[in-house]
Amino acid sequence: MISGMESSYALPYTGSITLSVEEKVGAAYQWYVARGGGTDYEEIAGETGATYTLPALEPSMNGWMYYCCAIIENPGTDEEIYTVADSETLKLTGEGVPEPVTIHEIGIANELMDALGKVSDGS
């Protein structure tokens, strides 16, 4: 479990945010981020400890997701055991943060098919 993330942060925010996972004896760590609300995570270069301090917050970081993987060598084998913490999402409000995209409920499948038919025939 990742700790250190509040439910949201109002910009401009001048404090620091440090995420952390429980330290395990002999473990190596790697932090990951998915930018722009996507699910394509990439390693955060050089962030290999049980804690990670986010850079200064910017409006474009709204919705970024972070997770950490702990890697422990399995004694007596060539295997490694990976423990992945559930991701945490950075939620920003205030100055410069774009309005979130809203997903509207369309209704039942027949209504959706009717709407698509109207789009395709131009009505």
N, C-alpha and C positions, 0 to 999 in steps of 0.2 A: 504494500500500500504506500502511495506517495503522500507525504504530508507537506504543508507549507503553502498550499494554494487556497486563497479565500474564494468565496462564491463569485465575486467580481471586483474590479478595480476601476475607479473613476480617474480619467485623464484630465489634466496632467497629474501624473503620479510620480512622486520624488523618492519614495522608499525603495528598498530592494526586496526581491522575492527570491527566497532560497527553497528549492524543493529538496526533499530528502526521502530516502528509503531506509529501512532497518539495516544496520550493518551486520554482515555475516562474516565470521572468522574465515580467512583465506579466500574471500570472494573478490573477483574483479567486477567492475561495473561499466556499463555503457549507457549513456543517455541518448534519447532520440526525440526528434521533433517532426510533426507534420504541419507544414505551413499552409496558410490560406484555406483552412477548413477542409483540406483533403485528408486522405488516409494513407498517402504515400510517405512513410516515415523515412528520415535520413539520420545517420549518426551525427551527433553534435561533436565535432572534432575536439579531441583533447579532454572531453568530459567523462572521466573514468573513475570518479569517486562516488561515494554514497550520497553526496549532495551536489546540487547544480544551482547556481545563481543565474537567473535570467538577466539578459542585457536590459538597458533602459527601455521602458515600454513605449511603443509607438502604436498609433491607431491601426496600422496594417497587421499587427500581431493578434488582433481580435480573432478568436476561434482556433488559434494554434493549439495543437495537442502535444503533450509531452509524456513519455514513459521511460522507465529505466529497466535494464536487464541486468540481473546479478548472475555471474558465471562462477561456478565452483567446480574444481576438478574432482572427479569421482575417484577416491583412493583405490589404488590397486588396478586401475584400468586406464585406458587412453581416452576415456569418455569425459565429457563435461556435462554438468547439470545446469540448465538455464532456468531461472525464475524471472518471470516478467510481471512487473507491477502494472495494474490497470492504469490506463492513461488518464491524465487530468487535462481539462480544457481551460485555456486562458480566456476569461470573459471580461471585456472592456466596455466602459461606457464613457460618455462625456465628449470633450473637445476632439473633433476630428474623426470620431469613430463612425463609420458608415452604418446606416440602418441595416438591421439583419434582413436577409431574404426570408420571406414568409412562404411557406408551402400551404396552398389552399386545398381544401378537401373538395374533390370533384363530385363525388357521389358514387352511385352504383355503376357497374361496368356498362350497362346499356346506355346510361346518360353520357358516359365517356365516349362510347362508340358513336352515338348521335352527334356529339360535338365534333369528333374527328371527321365524320362524314360531311358536316357542314363546311368545315375548313377545306376539305379536298375538293368539294364541288363549288366553292365560292359563295355559298349562301349565308 
